[in-house]
Amino acid sequence: EMVTAPALLHGDVPRHLDFDLAEHPVALQLGGSDPAMLAHAARLGERWGYDEINLNCGCPSERVQTGSFGACLMGEPQLVADCVKAMRDAVALPVTVKHRIGLDHDESYAFVRDFVGKVAAAGCMVFIVHARNAVLKGLSPKENREVPRLRYEVVHRLKREFPDLTIVLNGGLTAWTAIEQELARVDGVMLGRAAYHDPMVLAPVDWRLFANEAPHIDVRRLAALP
């Protein structure tokens, strides 16, 4: 779950950042729009042992907008680029961005293309793309996950136009046949609530994607567990 940069600056850092070794590899998703504050939060994430720092540019809730972060940041690509650069300068970890494909009712491809291009120029190489617009007024966060139509073709086009970037598709995928079809077009697929509500959906990953009948177990991490 997203942790805001101000919470790490002013709040209980261990409560926000502690996790179990069994969770590796694990990303810290940050919310914020102040480059210096995000850099500080990223350094804390690196110190706590996270494997990746992710900037949330996809959450559409009005509460998040009030804090000037989440999906509304897509309207300020230069600010996002500045935030990414500040975090990349602060840590050796990968800095990634999760975002939508548009804001409100603007479905122009140029909007998301220019956003990705600007942020990539600041050094971000991985984009997790929720293939829906974010409607900032009039829809709840739950409705924003269901009402704006899915447009996978926009994510496919991003991958074609930015072949050197890692493009991960998110949104609406639950069936393995559909997941495998998308993996032929993009670099990865993110399952969110599908895995949250039914963790067993992930059970076939090893044999379906890696031809490995036995689930991968990192014995070094198991040895470190109490």
C-alpha positions as CSV (number, residue, x, y, z in Angstrom):
1,E,0.0,0.0,0.0
2,M,1.2,3.5,-0.8
3,V,3.1,5.4,1.9
4,T,3.1,9.2,1.7
5,A,6.5,10.9,1.8
6,P,5.2,13.4,4.5
7,A,4.2,10.4,6.7
8,L,7.8,9.2,6.6
9,L,9.1,12.6,7.4
10,H,6.9,13.3,10.3
11,G,5.4,9.9,11.4
12,D,6.4,6.5,12.8
13,V,8.9,5.2,10.2
14,P,9.2,1.6,11.5
15,R,5.4,1.2,11.5
16,H,5.2,2.4,7.9
17,L,8.3,0.5,6.6
18,D,8.8,-2.7,8.5
19,F,8.1,-5.9,6.5
20,D,8.9,-9.6,6.7
21,L,11.9,-11.0,4.9
22,A,9.6,-13.5,3.2
23,E,8.1,-10.7,1.2
24,H,11.2,-10.0,-0.9
25,P,11.4,-8.8,-3.6
26,V,9.2,-5.9,-2.3
27,A,8.7,-2.4,-3.6
28,L,8.0,0.7,-1.6
29,Q,5.3,2.8,-3.3
30,L,5.5,6.5,-2.3
31,G,3.0,9.2,-2.7
32,G,4.2,12.8,-2.9
33,S,5.1,15.7,-5.1
34,D,8.1,17.4,-3.3
35,P,11.4,16.2,-4.8
36,A,13.4,16.7,-1.6
37,M,10.8,15.0,0.6
38,L,10.6,12.0,-1.9
39,A,14.4,11.7,-2.0
40,H,14.4,11.5,1.8
41,A,11.7,8.9,1.8
42,A,13.5,6.9,-0.9
43,R,16.7,6.9,1.2
44,L,14.7,5.5,4.1
45,G,13.3,2.8,1.9
46,E,16.7,1.8,0.7
47,R,18.0,1.7,4.3
48,W,15.0,-0.5,5.3
49,G,16.0,-3.0,2.6
50,Y,13.3,-2.5,-0.1
51,D,14.2,-3.7,-3.6
52,E,12.5,-0.9,-5.6
53,I,11.0,2.6,-5.1
54,N,7.8,3.3,-6.9
55,L,6.1,6.7,-7.4
56,N,2.3,6.6,-7.4
57,C,0.9,8.7,-10.3
58,G,-2.3,6.7,-10.6
59,C,-4.4,7.0,-7.4
60,P,-7.5,9.2,-8.2
61,S,-9.0,9.7,-4.8
62,E,-9.9,13.3,-3.9
63,R,-8.0,13.0,-0.6
64,V,-4.8,12.2,-2.5
65,Q,-5.4,15.0,-4.9
66,T,-5.6,17.4,-2.0
67,G,-2.1,16.4,-1.1
68,S,-1.0,17.0,-4.7
69,F,0.0,13.5,-5.5
70,G,-1.4,10.4,-7.2
71,A,-3.1,10.6,-10.6
72,C,-3.3,14.4,-10.7
73,L,0.5,14.4,-11.1
74,M,0.1,13.2,-14.7
75,G,-0.9,16.7,-15.5
76,E,2.5,17.9,-14.4
77,P,5.0,15.6,-16.2
78,Q,8.0,17.9,-15.5
79,L,7.3,17.8,-11.8
80,V,7.2,14.0,-11.9
81,A,10.4,14.0,-13.8
82,D,12.0,16.2,-11.2
83,C,10.8,13.9,-8.4
84,V,12.1,10.8,-10.3
85,K,15.5,12.5,-10.8
86,A,15.7,13.5,-7.1
87,M,15.0,9.9,-6.0
88,R,17.4,8.4,-8.5
89,D,20.1,10.7,-7.3
90,A,19.4,9.7,-3.7
91,V,19.4,5.9,-4.0
92,A,20.9,3.1,-6.0
93,L,17.6,1.2,-6.2
94,P,15.4,1.2,-9.3
95,V,12.9,4.0,-9.3
96,T,9.7,3.2,-11.2
97,V,6.4,4.9,-11.9
98,K,2.8,3.6,-11.8
99,H,0.3,5.7,-13.7
100,R,-2.9,5.8,-15.7
101,I,-3.3,6.3,-19.5
102,G,-5.1,9.6,-19.2
103,L,-7.0,12.1,-17.0
104,D,-10.8,12.6,-16.9
105,H,-12.2,12.3,-20.4
106,D,-9.1,13.1,-22.4
107,E,-8.3,9.9,-24.3
108,S,-5.6,11.3,-26.6
109,Y,-2.6,9.0,-26.9
110,A,-0.3,12.0,-27.1
111,F,-1.1,12.8,-23.4
112,V,0.3,9.6,-22.0
113,R,3.0,9.4,-24.6
114,D,4.4,12.8,-23.7
115,F,4.1,11.9,-20.0
116,V,6.1,8.7,-20.4
117,G,8.7,10.4,-22.6
118,K,9.3,13.3,-20.2
119,V,9.6,11.0,-17.1
120,A,11.8,8.5,-19.0
121,A,14.2,11.3,-19.9
122,A,14.7,11.8,-16.1
123,G,15.9,8.2,-15.9
124,C,12.8,6.1,-15.2
125,M,13.0,2.9,-17.1
126,V,10.0,1.0,-15.7
127,F,6.4,2.1,-16.1
128,I,3.5,0.2,-14.6
129,V,0.5,1.4,-16.6
130,H,-3.1,1.0,-15.4
131,A,-4.9,0.9,-18.7
132,R,-7.8,3.2,-17.7
133,N,-8.2,6.9,-17.4
134,A,-8.4,8.4,-14.0
135,V,-11.5,10.6,-13.5
136,L,-10.5,13.1,-10.9
137,K,-14.0,14.4,-10.1
138,G,-17.3,12.5,-9.9
139,L,-16.0,9.0,-9.4
140,S,-15.0,7.2,-6.3
141,P,-11.7,5.2,-6.2
142,K,-13.7,2.0,-6.6
143,E,-15.6,3.4,-9.6
144,N,-12.3,4.5,-11.1
145,R,-11.2,0.9,-11.1
146,E,-14.4,-0.1,-13.0
147,V,-16.1,2.7,-14.9
148,P,-13.3,4.2,-17.2
149,R,-13.0,1.7,-20.1
150,L,-9.9,-0.5,-20.4
151,R,-7.7,0.4,-23.4
152,Y,-4.9,-2.2,-23.5
153,E,-4.1,-1.0,-27.0
154,V,-2.7,2.3,-25.5
155,V,-0.2,0.3,-23.4
156,H,0.7,-1.9,-26.4
157,R,1.5,1.3,-28.4
158,L,3.6,2.7,-25.6
159,K,5.7,-0.5,-25.7
160,R,6.1,-0.2,-29.5
161,E,7.1,3.5,-29.3
162,F,9.4,3.0,-26.3
163,P,11.0,-0.4,-26.9
164,D,13.9,0.3,-24.5
165,L,11.5,0.9,-21.6
166,T,10.0,-1.9,-19.4
167,I,6.2,-1.5,-19.8
168,V,4.0,-3.4,-17.4
169,L,0.2,-3.6,-18.0
170,N,-2.2,-3.4,-15.1
171,G,-6.0,-3.5,-14.9
172,G,-8.8,-6.0,-15.3
173,L,-6.7,-9.2,-15.9
174,T,-7.8,-12.3,-14.0
175,A,-7.7,-15.2,-16.5
176,W,-4.4,-16.9,-17.4
177,T,-5.2,-17.0,-21.1
178,A,-5.6,-13.3,-21.2
179,I,-2.5,-12.7,-19.1
180,E,-0.4,-14.8,-21.5
181,Q,-1.8,-13.0,-24.5
182,E,-0.7,-9.7,-22.9
183,L,2.7,-11.0,-22.0
184,A,3.3,-11.4,-25.7
185,R,2.8,-7.7,-26.2
186,V,4.3,-6.1,-23.1
187,D,7.1,-6.8,-20.7
188,G,5.0,-7.7,-17.7
189,V,1.5,-7.9,-16.1
190,M,0.6,-6.6,-12.7
191,L,-2.2,-8.3,-10.8
192,G,-3.7,-6.3,-8.0
193,R,-7.0,-7.1,-6.5
194,A,-7.3,-10.3,-8.5
195,A,-4.4,-11.7,-6.4
196,Y,-5.5,-10.0,-3.3
197,H,-9.0,-11.6,-3.4
198,D,-7.8,-14.9,-4.7
199,P,-4.1,-15.6,-3.9
200,M,-4.3,-19.0,-5.6
201,V,-4.5,-17.3,-9.0
202,L,-0.7,-17.0,-8.7
203,A,-0.2,-20.7,-8.0
204,P,0.4,-21.6,-11.7
205,V,3.0,-18.9,-12.3
206,D,6.1,-21.1,-12.1
207,W,4.9,-23.8,-14.5
208,R,2.9,-21.6,-16.9
209,L,5.5,-18.9,-17.4
210,F,8.8,-20.6,-16.5
211,A,8.1,-24.3,-17.3
212,N,9.0,-25.1,-13.7
213,E,6.7,-27.5,-11.9
214,A,8.2,-26.7,-8.5
215,P,7.5,-23.2,-7.0
216,H,10.6,-21.2,-6.6
217,I,11.9,-21.1,-3.0
218,D,14.9,-19.0,-2.0
219,V,16.4,-21.1,0.8
220,R,18.8,-18.3,1.8
221,R,15.8,-16.1,2.7
222,L,14.1,-19.0,4.5
223,A,17.3,-19.6,6.6
224,A,17.0,-16.0,7.7
225,L,13.5,-16.4,9.1
226,P,13.0,-16.8,12.8
